[in-house]
Amino acid sequence: MNIWCRQLGKRNVCLVSIHTNAAGNGKHWMNARGWTCYTSPGHKLRKDYSDGDPDWESDFYILKNTLCGAALTENLFHDNSDESLFLESDEGRRAIVALHVEGIVNYVLKRY
């Protein structure tokens, strides 16, 4: 990623690392649910209180060692039975893709 940032300029590149979350040790279904986005520490566009709380900053290696703006998303919990079914469905996959595409487009539009 940093090679692209150097070649194209960090303003022209963003990194999105897409994951699912887990709350347990893999032995039982858990009740945790929801979605989280971690951003690069100090990211100027990261504060979003529209859902009542700010987005999260983290010093995850991929976020703090990338030259461009970066986000790491945790998309629902794969150890929650209901969320796991949604994640495995076509509808769930389309929803997660659409969410990320919309976020990237909004990020690009705010930059220019």
C-alpha positions in Angstrom: 0.0 0.0 0.0 2.8 2.4 0.9 4.3 1.9 -2.6 1.0 3.2 -4.1 0.9 6.1 -1.7 4.4 7.1 -2.7 3.7 6.7 -6.4 0.3 8.4 -6.5 0.5 10.6 -3.4 -1.1 9.7 -0.1 -4.0 12.1 -0.9 -5.0 9.9 -3.8 -5.0 6.6 -2.0 -7.0 5.1 0.8 -6.8 1.7 2.5 -9.9 -0.2 3.7 -9.3 -3.4 5.6 -12.5 -5.5 5.8 -13.1 -8.0 8.6 -15.8 -9.7 10.7 -15.7 -9.5 14.5 -15.8 -12.1 17.3 -16.6 -11.9 21.0 -15.9 -15.4 22.2 -13.3 -18.2 22.0 -15.0 -20.1 19.2 -16.8 -22.7 21.4 -20.2 -21.1 21.8 -22.5 -18.6 20.0 -22.2 -15.1 21.5 -24.6 -12.2 21.9 -22.3 -9.4 20.8 -23.5 -7.7 17.7 -22.9 -4.7 15.5 -20.4 -2.9 13.3 -17.2 -0.9 14.1 -14.9 1.2 12.1 -11.4 2.0 13.3 -9.4 4.7 11.6 -5.9 6.0 11.5 -5.0 7.9 14.6 -5.4 11.6 14.1 -7.5 11.2 10.9 -9.1 14.5 10.2 -12.3 13.2 8.7 -12.9 10.4 11.3 -15.2 12.1 13.8 -18.8 11.0 13.1 -21.3 11.4 15.8 -24.3 10.7 13.7 -25.0 7.5 15.5 -24.4 8.9 18.9 -20.7 8.0 19.4 -17.4 8.8 17.6 -15.7 6.3 15.3 -12.8 4.5 16.9 -9.1 5.2 16.4 -6.6 2.4 16.9 -3.0 1.8 16.6 -3.4 -1.4 14.7 -0.3 -2.1 12.7 -2.1 -1.7 9.4 -3.6 1.7 10.4 -0.5 3.3 12.0 2.0 2.1 9.4 0.2 3.1 6.3 1.1 6.5 4.7 -2.5 7.2 3.4 -5.8 7.4 5.3 -6.8 4.0 6.4 -9.9 2.3 7.9 -10.4 -1.1 9.4 -14.0 -2.3 9.5 -15.4 -5.1 11.7 -18.6 -6.1 10.0 -20.9 -7.9 12.4 -20.0 -10.8 14.6 -19.3 -14.2 13.0 -19.9 -15.9 16.4 -23.4 -14.5 16.7 -25.9 -16.9 15.1 -28.1 -14.3 13.6 -25.3 -12.1 12.3 -23.4 -15.2 11.0 -26.5 -16.1 8.9 -26.7 -12.6 7.5 -23.0 -12.5 6.7 -23.3 -15.8 4.8 -26.3 -14.6 2.8 -26.2 -12.9 -0.6 -28.2 -10.0 0.9 -25.6 -9.6 3.7 -22.7 -9.6 1.3 -24.4 -7.1 -0.9 -25.2 -4.8 2.1 -21.6 -4.9 3.3 -20.2 -4.2 -0.1 -22.6 -1.3 -0.6 -21.7 0.1 2.8 -18.1 0.1 1.9 -18.5 1.5 -1.6 -20.7 4.3 -0.2 -18.1 5.1 2.5 -15.2 5.2 0.0 -17.2 7.4 -2.4 -18.1 9.8 0.4 -14.4 9.9 1.5 -13.2 10.7 -2.0 -15.9 13.4 -2.5 -14.9 15.1 0.8 -11.3 15.1 -0.3 -11.9 16.9 -3.5 
